[in-house]
Structures are given as structure tokens and as C-alpha cells.
Amino acid sequence: MADLTVSVPLSRVSSRRVETNPTYARAWLASLSPYSNPDSVQELYQNLYALNRIDLDPAQRFELMQLHQTPIQEALSAYQGAFSRASFPMQVNLRRLAEFVCQINIEQANGYKLVVRDLPKIWLPWKRWHLFAPATERALHHLGEILLRSYQLYLP
């Protein structure tokens, strides 16, 4: 099978410690509640950012991305009301918030794209193909969310 070419962040050493064990990651995510708190949202983003820049097994990355899915959706739904009442041109702070929401979706899409890119590297085929379709769908979903949000709020 030919290598897939997708644009993903480069691996690099991060000064932020990120939890890669799903059990401990689940406990860390539970400690952040309520997710609508701006500090929690920032922590979620920084964790995703760091997670997408380290090398992980694709199945492990997929599970970690799934764990982050619900908290991030809860956090972003808290901002939906502010966007629905936005007047144009948007205030600077609301525009920054909209751009931040897009950045979170970019990091989510990057995580799933990394899963898709790294799946062919697994030697055992039965361990990889059940993740290919869901990871691809979720990457496309988050990229679509970026387009939708940009369209709704007149962002570039």
C-alpha cells in the first residue's frame, strides 16, 4: 500500500507533559470539569496540541482522541450562544474566540489525520482497518466544522 500524504504537525519535543495512558487521561479529563470554564478549555487545547506532536501508536492515539471528544464538544457548545448573537463586524474578543474554536477543531482533525497516516505502519492488518473509516470520518467532520464556523462568522 502506498504511503498516505496528509498534512499533519511535525513531531517535536514539548515542554508540556501529556498523559498518553487512556486510564490516566480519562481521570485527568474528569478533573477538568466543568468544561465550559475558560481555563479548562485552554487546558484541553494545550493537551491536544502536545498530544498531536508526539509519536504514538495509532490505536492509542485514536482512543485518546475519543476521550477528548465529549469534553471538547461540551466546552464548545457553551460558546455557541455567543456566536449566535454576534453582530457584524464582530468585536475583537469574539473574533479571537471564534478563531480559537477553529484552532481546537484543527487540532482534533490533526489527531485523527495522524491516526489515518500511521495506520499502514502497523504490521497486523486486522488491528488497523477497523480504525481507518472512523478516523477518516472524524477528521473530515472537524475540517467541515472549521468551514462551517468560518462561513457562519465570516472568518477567512
Disulfide bonds with the S-S distance in Angstrom:
none
